[in-house]
Amino acid sequence: MQQDDFPVRISGLVNRFGDQTVHDDLTLDVRKGEILGVVGGSGTGKSVLMRSIIGLQRPVAGQIEVFGNSITDAEPDEEIGVRCRWGVLFQGGALFSTLTVGENVQVPLKQFYPELGRELLREIAQYKVMLSGLPADATSKYPAELSGGMKKRAGLARALALDPELLFLDEPTAGLDPIGAAKFDQLTKELKETLGLTVFLITHDLDTLYEICDRVAVLADKKVIAVGTIPELLATDHPWIQDYFTGPRGRAAQAAQARESKRAMSSNSRAMDKPAGKGA
């Protein structure tokens, strides 16, 4: 694979807070066009890793490159030409409470494209809101008027404001009911396919991992101990990976995925066996 095949490349990353080392010699490559799930126990630094990639956390050592540009060598306020190429959905949406949903979506647009007129900003914001699965009238609502699931989608709309190539999602289905979580997973997969996104997805949701992730990176022992498809991870003998994927919840998610695959195959088979209509 060539450099362009890896929008994100991390090598030798060290993150430390006082005497606590969160990451030590962490290495990870994110492939173009994939949904990469990132999992790990509490305190393994999943969100710290994401914040390091987008330049909000300055590591002690190591290198991070995004689209071939060094993030670790750049100053926090330095314009490195790639920040407009990614979008971020933080936990809970992280919306500005005094702004409407539409105004929240306009924030990055105004930052990177100050020359855009008011009417065009409004139209773009409304399009992004609808792209995230919200009704058009949600544009004029304030975050306090939204449900938890709607706040997530509003945050996603803002993350999509600049037509990013790289999308970061931090626990996007946390706190959602199973139906809402499944719909958000499906939306993420559809956006990835239609917009050609690369998605860096932090999650604890096993259903999400089985349903939409192309690969999964496992954080433990202060580094990425394994990365691959779920069958590849299941073939490893690391205790945490085995406990996580083969425990009660892991088995339930695996069974649900098997049922869904069987249902899809059955549906496709019926469609192929259906007689052609007259005149076909």
C-alpha positions as CSV (number, residue, x, y, z in Angstrom):
1,M,0.0,0.0,0.0
2,Q,1.1,3.6,-0.7
3,Q,1.2,6.6,1.7
4,D,-2.1,7.8,0.3
5,D,-3.8,4.6,1.4
6,F,-3.4,5.6,5.0
7,P,-5.1,8.9,6.0
8,V,-3.8,8.4,9.5
9,R,-0.4,7.0,10.5
10,I,0.7,6.8,14.2
11,S,4.1,5.5,15.3
12,G,5.8,5.4,18.7
13,L,3.1,7.5,20.4
14,V,3.6,8.3,24.1
15,N,0.9,10.1,26.1
16,R,1.6,10.8,29.8
17,F,-0.3,12.8,32.5
18,G,2.0,13.4,35.4
19,D,3.2,10.0,36.6
20,Q,0.5,8.1,34.6
21,T,1.5,6.8,31.2
22,V,-1.6,6.2,29.1
23,H,0.1,5.3,25.8
24,D,3.6,3.9,25.4
25,D,5.0,3.2,21.9
26,L,1.6,3.0,20.4
27,T,1.5,2.4,16.6
28,L,-1.6,2.3,14.3
29,D,-2.4,2.9,10.6
30,V,-5.9,3.7,9.5
31,R,-6.7,2.6,6.0
32,K,-8.5,4.8,3.5
33,G,-12.2,4.1,3.1
34,E,-12.6,1.8,6.2
35,I,-14.6,2.1,9.4
36,L,-12.0,1.4,12.0
37,G,-13.5,0.5,15.4
38,V,-11.4,1.3,18.4
39,V,-12.0,-0.6,21.7
40,G,-10.4,-1.0,25.0
41,G,-11.1,-1.1,28.7
42,S,-11.7,2.1,30.8
43,G,-8.6,4.2,31.1
44,T,-6.8,2.8,28.0
45,G,-6.9,6.2,26.4
46,K,-9.3,5.8,23.5
47,S,-10.5,9.4,23.6
48,V,-6.9,10.6,24.4
49,L,-5.8,8.9,21.2
50,M,-8.4,10.6,19.1
51,R,-7.6,14.0,20.7
52,S,-3.9,13.4,19.9
53,I,-4.8,12.7,16.2
54,I,-6.8,15.9,15.8
55,G,-4.2,18.0,17.7
56,L,-6.1,18.7,20.9
57,Q,-3.6,16.6,23.0
58,R,0.1,17.1,22.5
59,P,1.9,13.7,23.0
60,V,5.2,13.4,24.9
61,A,6.8,11.5,22.0
62,G,6.0,9.8,18.7
63,Q,4.7,10.8,15.3
64,I,1.2,11.3,14.0
65,E,0.6,12.1,10.3
66,V,-2.8,12.9,8.9
67,F,-3.0,13.0,5.1
68,G,0.8,13.1,5.1
69,N,1.0,16.1,7.3
70,S,2.7,15.9,10.7
71,I,0.3,16.8,13.5
72,T,2.8,16.3,16.3
73,D,5.3,18.8,14.8
74,A,2.7,21.5,14.3
75,E,1.8,24.2,16.9
76,P,-1.8,23.9,18.2
77,D,-2.9,27.1,16.3
78,E,-0.8,26.5,13.2
79,E,-2.6,26.2,9.9
80,I,-1.5,22.9,8.5
81,G,-4.1,22.6,5.8
82,V,-5.8,19.4,6.9
83,R,-8.1,20.5,9.7
84,C,-10.8,21.2,7.2
85,R,-10.5,17.7,5.9
86,W,-11.8,16.0,9.0
87,G,-15.0,16.2,11.1
88,V,-15.4,15.2,14.8
89,L,-18.4,14.0,16.7
90,F,-17.5,14.3,20.4
91,Q,-19.4,12.3,23.1
92,G,-22.8,13.8,23.8
93,G,-22.6,16.0,20.6
94,A,-20.7,18.9,22.3
95,L,-23.1,21.4,20.9
96,F,-23.1,25.1,21.8
97,S,-26.2,25.4,24.0
98,T,-26.9,29.1,23.1
99,L,-26.9,28.4,19.3
100,T,-29.6,26.6,17.3
101,V,-28.7,23.4,15.5
102,G,-28.3,25.3,12.3
103,E,-26.0,27.8,13.9
104,N,-24.0,25.0,15.4
105,V,-23.5,23.5,12.0
106,Q,-22.4,26.9,10.6
107,V,-19.6,27.4,13.2
108,P,-16.9,25.4,11.2
109,L,-18.2,26.9,7.9
110,K,-17.7,30.4,9.2
111,Q,-14.2,29.5,10.6
112,F,-12.9,28.1,7.3
113,Y,-15.0,30.0,4.8
114,P,-15.7,33.4,6.2
115,E,-16.6,34.7,2.7
116,L,-19.8,32.7,2.5
117,G,-23.0,34.7,2.6
118,R,-25.7,34.3,5.2
119,E,-28.3,32.6,2.9
120,L,-25.7,30.1,1.6
121,L,-24.7,29.3,5.1
122,R,-28.3,28.6,6.1
123,E,-28.9,26.4,3.0
124,I,-25.7,24.3,3.7
125,A,-26.6,23.9,7.3
126,Q,-30.1,22.7,6.5
127,Y,-28.7,20.2,4.0
128,K,-26.3,18.8,6.5
129,V,-29.0,18.6,9.2
130,M,-31.2,16.6,6.8
131,L,-28.2,14.5,5.8
132,S,-27.7,13.5,9.4
133,G,-31.3,12.1,9.5
134,L,-32.9,15.0,11.3
135,P,-36.1,16.7,10.0
136,A,-35.6,20.1,8.4
137,D,-37.3,21.9,11.3
138,A,-34.6,20.7,13.7
139,T,-32.4,23.4,12.2
140,S,-34.1,26.1,14.2
141,K,-34.2,24.2,17.5
142,Y,-31.8,24.6,20.4
143,P,-29.9,21.6,21.9
144,A,-32.1,21.7,25.0
145,E,-35.1,21.0,22.8
146,L,-33.6,17.8,21.4
147,S,-33.6,14.2,22.6
148,G,-30.3,12.5,23.2
149,G,-30.4,10.8,19.9
150,M,-31.2,14.0,18.1
151,K,-28.3,15.7,19.8
152,K,-26.0,13.0,18.4
153,R,-27.3,13.6,14.9
154,A,-27.0,17.3,15.3
155,G,-23.4,16.8,16.3
156,L,-22.9,14.6,13.3
157,A,-24.4,17.3,11.0
158,R,-21.8,19.7,12.3
159,A,-19.0,17.1,11.8
160,L,-20.1,16.8,8.2
161,A,-20.3,20.6,7.6
162,L,-17.0,20.9,5.7
163,D,-17.5,17.8,3.5
164,P,-14.7,15.9,5.4
165,E,-12.8,12.9,4.1
166,L,-12.1,11.7,7.6
167,L,-14.7,11.3,10.3
168,F,-14.0,10.8,14.0
169,L,-16.9,9.4,16.1
170,D,-16.5,9.1,19.9
171,E,-19.0,6.7,21.4
172,P,-21.8,7.8,19.0
173,T,-24.3,5.2,20.2
174,A,-23.7,5.5,23.9
175,G,-26.9,6.2,25.8
176,L,-29.1,5.4,22.8
177,D,-31.8,2.6,22.9
178,P,-31.1,-0.4,20.7
179,I,-33.3,0.8,17.9
180,G,-31.8,4.3,17.9
181,A,-28.3,2.8,18.1
182,A,-29.0,0.5,15.1
183,K,-30.3,3.4,13.0
184,F,-27.2,5.5,13.8
185,D,-25.0,2.5,12.8
186,Q,-26.8,2.2,9.5
187,L,-26.5,6.0,8.9
188,T,-22.8,5.8,9.6
189,K,-22.4,3.0,7.1
190,E,-24.5,4.7,4.4
191,L,-22.5,8.0,4.8
192,K,-19.2,6.1,4.6
193,E,-20.3,4.4,1.4
194,T,-22.0,7.4,-0.3
195,L,-19.5,10.1,0.7
196,G,-16.3,7.9,0.6
197,L,-15.5,8.6,4.2
198,T,-12.8,7.0,6.3
199,V,-14.2,6.6,9.8
200,F,-12.3,6.4,13.1
201,L,-15.0,5.0,15.6
202,I,-14.5,4.7,19.3
203,T,-17.2,2.4,20.8
204,H,-18.0,-0.1,23.5
205,D,-21.0,-1.3,21.4
206,L,-20.4,-4.9,20.3
207,D,-23.4,-4.7,17.9
208,T,-21.7,-1.7,16.2
209,L,-18.4,-3.6,15.9
210,Y,-20.1,-6.6,14.2
211,E,-22.4,-4.6,12.1
212,I,-20.4,-1.9,10.4
213,C,-16.7,-2.0,11.3
214,D,-14.2,-3.3,8.7
215,R,-11.5,-3.7,11.2
216,V,-11.1,-3.3,15.0
217,A,-8.1,-1.9,16.9
218,V,-7.7,-3.1,20.5
219,L,-6.1,-0.8,23.1
220,A,-4.5,-2.6,26.1
221,D,-1.2,-2.6,27.9
222,K,-0.8,1.1,26.8
223,K,-0.6,0.3,23.1
224,V,-2.6,-1.2,20.2
225,I,-2.2,-4.9,21.0
226,A,-4.1,-6.1,17.9
227,V,-5.9,-4.8,14.8
228,G,-7.9,-6.8,12.3
229,T,-11.3,-8.2,11.5
230,I,-13.3,-9.7,14.3
231,P,-12.5,-13.3,13.1
232,E,-8.8,-12.4,13.1
233,L,-9.1,-11.0,16.7
234,L,-10.9,-14.0,17.9
235,A,-8.0,-16.1,16.7
236,T,-5.6,-14.4,19.1
237,D,-5.1,-15.6,22.6
238,H,-4.9,-12.3,24.5
239,P,-7.1,-12.6,27.6
240,W,-8.8,-9.2,27.3
241,I,-9.7,-9.8,23.7
242,Q,-11.1,-13.3,24.5
243,D,-13.1,-11.9,27.5
244,Y,-14.5,-9.0,25.4
245,F,-15.5,-10.9,22.3
246,T,-16.5,-14.2,23.7
247,G,-18.2,-13.1,26.9
248,P,-22.0,-13.1,27.3
249,R,-22.5,-9.8,25.4
250,G,-20.0,-10.8,22.8
251,R,-21.7,-14.1,22.1
252,A,-25.1,-12.3,22.0
253,A,-23.8,-9.8,19.4
254,Q,-22.2,-12.6,17.4
255,A,-25.5,-14.5,17.4
256,A,-27.5,-11.4,16.4
257,Q,-25.1,-10.8,13.5
258,A,-25.5,-14.5,12.4
259,R,-29.2,-14.2,12.5
260,E,-29.1,-11.0,10.4
261,S,-26.8,-12.6,7.8
262,K,-29.1,-15.6,7.6
263,R,-32.1,-13.3,7.2
264,A,-30.4,-11.3,4.4
265,M,-29.3,-14.4,2.6
266,S,-32.9,-15.8,2.8
267,S,-34.3,-12.5,1.5
268,N,-31.8,-12.5,-1.4
269,S,-32.6,-16.1,-2.2
270,R,-36.4,-15.4,-2.4
271,A,-35.8,-12.4,-4.6
272,M,-33.7,-14.5,-7.0
273,D,-36.3,-17.3,-7.1
274,K,-39.2,-14.9,-7.8
275,P,-40.6,-15.5,-11.3
276,A,-40.0,-12.7,-13.8
277,G,-43.0,-10.6,-14.7
278,K,-44.8,-10.8,-18.0
279,G,-42.9,-9.1,-20.8
280,A,-39.6,-9.5,-18.9
